[in-house]
Amino acid sequence: MSYHGIDANHKETLFNVGEKLFFSAEIEEFNEKSQEWKPYVTDDLQVELVMLDPWVRTTLVKGQGSTYLAEFHV
C-alpha cells in the first residue's frame, strides 16, 4: 500500500483539505492448488479516508497485475 500527494516525493502523513491524493494497493490471494500467490481480481473494492471532516470513500480502479488505484481530493 502506498499513498502520496501531487508529486511522488510528497510522502507526508498530513494533508490539507482540497489537496489531491494518490493511493495504490497490491492485493493478492493464495491459490492452494498451485501453492502460488495471484492477483485478486474484483470490480468492487473501495478505500475510505476518514478525518474529522470531510471524509472520502471511492472505488479503486484495477491497475497492472495485483495493483488497485484511486485518485481523489481530500
C-alpha positions as CSV (number, residue, x, y, z in Angstrom):
1,M,0.0,0.0,0.0
2,S,1.2,3.5,-0.8
3,Y,-0.1,7.0,-1.0
4,H,1.3,10.4,-1.9
5,G,0.4,13.9,-2.7
6,I,0.6,15.7,-6.0
7,D,4.2,14.6,-6.7
8,A,5.6,11.2,-5.8
9,N,8.1,12.7,-3.4
10,H,5.3,14.1,-1.2
11,K,5.2,11.3,1.4
12,E,3.6,13.3,4.2
13,T,1.1,11.8,6.7
14,L,-0.8,15.1,7.0
15,F,-2.6,16.6,4.0
16,N,-4.6,19.8,3.5
17,V,-8.2,20.0,2.6
18,G,-8.5,20.3,-1.2
19,E,-5.2,18.5,-1.8
20,K,-5.1,15.8,-4.4
21,L,-4.0,12.3,-3.1
22,F,-3.0,9.2,-5.0
23,F,-3.5,5.8,-3.4
24,S,-2.4,2.3,-4.6
25,A,-2.5,-1.2,-3.0
26,E,-1.3,-4.6,-4.2
27,I,-3.9,-7.2,-3.3
28,E,-3.3,-10.9,-3.9
29,E,-4.9,-14.2,-3.0
30,F,-3.2,-17.5,-2.3
31,N,-4.1,-20.4,-4.7
32,E,-3.9,-23.6,-2.6
33,K,-3.8,-25.9,-5.7
34,S,-0.8,-24.2,-7.3
35,Q,0.6,-23.0,-4.0
36,E,1.2,-19.6,-5.5
37,W,0.0,-16.0,-4.9
38,K,-2.0,-14.5,-7.7
39,P,-3.6,-11.1,-8.2
40,Y,-7.0,-10.7,-6.6
41,V,-9.5,-9.6,-9.3
42,T,-12.6,-7.7,-8.5
43,D,-14.5,-4.6,-9.6
44,D,-16.0,-3.7,-6.2
45,L,-13.1,-2.7,-4.0
46,Q,-13.1,0.6,-2.1
47,V,-10.8,2.8,0.0
48,E,-12.1,5.2,2.7
49,L,-10.3,8.2,4.1
50,V,-11.7,9.4,7.4
51,M,-10.8,12.7,9.1
52,L,-12.8,14.9,11.3
53,D,-14.4,16.4,8.3
54,P,-14.6,15.7,5.3
55,W,-14.4,12.0,4.5
56,V,-13.9,10.3,1.2
57,R,-15.0,6.8,0.0
58,T,-14.1,5.9,-3.6
59,T,-13.9,2.8,-5.7
60,L,-10.5,1.5,-6.5
61,V,-9.6,1.0,-10.2
62,K,-7.7,-2.1,-11.4
63,G,-4.1,-1.3,-12.5
64,Q,-1.5,-3.7,-13.7
65,G,-1.1,-7.1,-12.0
66,S,-2.4,-7.0,-8.5
67,T,-2.4,-3.2,-8.1
68,Y,-5.6,-1.2,-7.5
69,L,-5.5,2.7,-7.7
70,A,-7.5,5.7,-6.5
71,E,-7.1,9.4,-7.1
72,F,-9.1,11.9,-5.0
73,H,-9.2,15.3,-3.3
74,V,-9.1,15.5,0.5
